[in-house]
Amino acid sequence: MTSEQSLWYLENIDLSGILCPRKIKRGDLDTHEHKVFDKGSYIYLPDEYADRMFFITEGRVKIGTYSDQGKEVTKAIIGPGEVFGELSMIGENRRHDFAYAMEQTRTCIMTVGELQDMMREHSALSLFLMRTMGSRMLEMENRLQSLVFKDSRTRIIDYLVSLVHKKGQRVGYEMLVRKFLTHQEIANLTATSRQTVTTVLNELRNKDILTFDRKRLLVRDMEALEKEK
């Protein structure tokens, strides 16, 4: 587990057993709401009432917003073991962003009251939520600095390096990221164009630093990728 990943997950703690247990202490069935969202559906939209938090057990969710000109701005793409809608825990009554199911997504849904009860029983849950909110604030700050001080090419490579650190699996001397994003999704995350993302990826592939297709990214030389920044 990398240092970046430790911001999102707690080592040696089964959060699924805390947030969405199959059985509770009395042996009854889990009383939390579970819901499956179809690919392409919105889980919530801006200005909707915010009173619940979602825990992903399967699938991927895009968190984003819209600019004044109506352009989509992607804030994060998250998957199993991660939570979203957590700002309802700190008194936000209305959503400021949208949540969109990128594929069929299974979630466990908890109200603010249910979460507060669980946090009193499980200190690990409180720490997890603090790390989640803190890491997302840090990520947004880093992205803002990147927009101000770095060019498009560097922003894209920065994102690829961060993605590999967070989601990559070592395969021999290479790093594999499954469920690689589309070029447009990377463009939305890095405030660049799809054409620029395609150009940078092809350039890195021609240098034999990485290879990719719609399903995966394989970094052949991580050190070389980081030197491209």
C-alpha positions in Angstrom: 0.0 0.0 0.0 1.4 3.4 -1.0 1.4 6.5 1.1 -1.2 8.0 -1.3 -3.5 5.0 -0.8 -3.2 5.2 2.9 -5.1 8.5 2.7 -8.1 6.6 1.3 -8.0 3.3 3.1 -7.1 2.1 6.5 -4.7 -0.9 6.7 -5.9 -4.1 8.4 -9.5 -2.7 8.9 -12.4 -4.3 7.1 -14.4 -1.1 6.5 -17.1 -3.1 4.7 -17.7 -4.9 7.9 -18.2 -1.6 9.8 -20.1 0.5 7.2 -22.3 -2.2 5.7 -22.2 -5.4 7.7 -24.1 -8.4 6.5 -25.3 -9.0 10.0 -25.4 -6.8 13.1 -24.6 -7.9 16.6 -28.1 -9.3 17.3 -27.8 -11.5 14.3 -30.4 -9.6 12.3 -30.0 -8.8 8.7 -28.3 -5.5 7.8 -30.8 -2.7 8.1 -28.9 -0.2 5.9 -30.4 0.7 2.5 -28.7 -0.9 -0.5 -29.2 0.3 -4.0 -27.8 -0.6 -7.4 -27.4 2.3 -9.9 -27.4 1.4 -13.6 -24.5 2.6 -15.8 -25.1 6.1 -17.0 -27.5 7.1 -14.2 -27.1 10.0 -11.8 -27.1 9.1 -8.1 -27.6 12.7 -7.1 -27.5 16.2 -8.7 -26.5 19.7 -7.6 -28.9 21.4 -5.2 -30.5 18.1 -4.1 -31.1 17.7 -0.4 -28.0 16.1 1.2 -28.8 13.8 4.1 -27.0 10.5 3.1 -23.5 9.2 2.4 -22.8 6.3 0.0 -20.3 3.5 0.3 -19.3 1.8 -2.9 -19.2 -2.0 -2.8 -19.0 -2.5 -6.6 -18.6 -0.2 -9.6 -17.2 3.2 -10.3 -18.7 6.7 -9.7 -17.7 10.1 -11.1 -18.0 13.1 -8.9 -18.2 16.4 -10.7 -19.8 19.8 -11.2 -20.7 22.2 -14.0 -19.1 25.5 -14.7 -21.1 28.7 -15.3 -20.8 28.0 -19.0 -22.2 24.5 -18.6 -19.0 22.6 -19.0 -18.5 19.5 -17.0 -15.7 19.6 -14.4 -14.7 16.2 -13.0 -13.6 16.3 -9.4 -12.8 12.6 -8.8 -13.5 9.1 -10.0 -13.8 6.6 -7.2 -14.5 2.8 -6.8 -15.1 0.0 -4.4 -14.1 0.7 -0.8 -14.6 4.4 -1.2 -17.3 6.8 0.0 -19.0 9.9 -1.4 -21.6 12.4 -0.3 -19.6 12.8 2.9 -20.1 16.6 3.1 -23.5 15.8 4.5 -21.7 14.9 7.7 -20.5 18.4 8.3 -23.8 20.2 7.9 -24.0 20.7 4.1 -27.8 20.6 3.4 -27.5 20.8 -0.4 -25.3 19.0 -2.9 -22.8 21.2 -4.7 -21.8 18.5 -7.2 -23.2 15.5 -9.0 -22.5 11.7 -8.6 -22.7 9.6 -11.8 -22.5 5.8 -12.2 -19.8 5.1 -14.8 -20.8 1.4 -14.7 -23.4 -0.6 -12.8 -22.6 0.4 -9.2 -23.7 -1.2 -5.9 -23.9 1.1 -2.9 -24.7 1.0 0.8 -26.5 4.1 1.8 -26.4 5.6 5.3 -28.1 8.6 6.8 -26.3 11.1 8.9 -27.9 9.7 12.1 -26.8 6.2 11.3 -23.2 7.3 10.6 -23.0 9.2 13.8 -24.2 6.1 15.7 -21.5 4.0 14.0 -18.8 6.6 14.6 -19.5 6.4 18.3 -19.0 2.6 18.2 -16.1 2.5 15.8 -13.2 5.0 16.2 -11.7 3.6 13.0 -14.7 4.9 11.0 -14.2 8.4 12.3 -10.5 8.2 11.3 -11.4 6.9 7.9 -13.9 9.8 7.2 -11.4 12.4 8.4 -8.8 10.9 6.1 -11.2 10.8 3.2 -12.2 14.4 3.5 -8.7 15.6 4.2 -7.2 13.7 1.2 -9.8 15.1 -1.1 -9.2 18.6 0.0 -5.5 18.0 -0.5 -6.0 16.6 -3.9 -8.2 19.5 -5.0 -5.5 21.9 -3.7 -2.8 20.1 -5.7 -5.0 20.2 -8.8 -5.6 23.9 -8.4 -1.8 24.5 -8.1 -1.3 22.3 -11.1 -3.7 24.4 -13.1 -2.0 27.6 -12.2 1.7 26.6 -12.5 1.9 23.7 -14.9 1.2 23.2 -18.6 -1.2 20.7 -20.1 1.3 18.0 -20.8 2.7 18.1 -17.2 -0.8 18.0 -15.7 -1.6 14.9 -17.7 1.6 13.1 -16.7 1.1 14.2 -13.1 -2.3 12.6 -13.2 -1.0 9.4 -14.7 1.7 9.1 -12.0 -0.9 9.8 -9.3 -3.3 7.2 -10.8 -0.6 4.5 -10.8 0.4 5.2 -7.2 -3.2 5.0 -6.1 -4.6 2.2 -8.3 -1.7 0.4 -9.8 -0.8 -3.2 -9.2 2.8 -4.4 -9.6 3.3 -7.0 -12.4 6.9 -7.9 -12.4 8.8 -4.7 -13.1 5.7 -3.0 -14.5 2.6 -1.3 -13.0 -0.9 -2.2 -14.2 -4.0 -0.1 -13.8 -7.2 -1.9 -14.6 -10.3 -0.1 -15.9 -8.3 2.7 -17.5 -10.2 5.9 -18.1 -11.2 7.3 -21.5 -9.2 10.1 -23.0 -12.1 12.5 -22.4 -12.4 11.5 -18.7 -8.6 12.2 -18.3 -9.1 15.6 -20.0 -12.0 16.5 -17.7 -9.8 15.6 -14.7 -6.8 17.6 -15.9 -8.6 20.6 -17.5 -7.1 19.8 -20.9 -8.6 18.6 -24.2 -9.1 15.1 -25.4 -6.8 15.7 -28.3 -4.0 16.8 -25.9 -4.5 13.7 -23.8 -4.3 11.4 -26.9 -1.2 13.2 -28.1 0.6 12.8 -24.7 -0.4 9.1 -24.3 0.7 8.3 -27.8 4.0 10.1 -27.3 4.7 8.1 -24.1 3.7 4.9 -25.8 6.1 5.6 -28.7 8.9 6.1 -26.1 8.0 2.6 -24.7 7.2 4.1 -21.3 3.7 2.8 -21.2 1.0 1.1 -23.2 -2.8 1.3 -22.9 -6.1 0.3 -24.3 -9.7 0.9 -23.2 -9.4 -1.6 -20.4 -6.0 -1.0 -18.9 -2.9 1.1 -18.5 0.5 -0.7 -18.3 3.5 1.5 -17.2 6.6 -0.3 -18.4 9.0 2.2 -16.7 7.7 4.2 -13.8 10.9 6.1 -13.3 11.0 7.2 -16.9 7.3 8.3 -16.6 8.1 10.5 -13.6 11.1 12.1 -15.4 8.7 13.2 -18.1 7.1 15.7 -15.8 
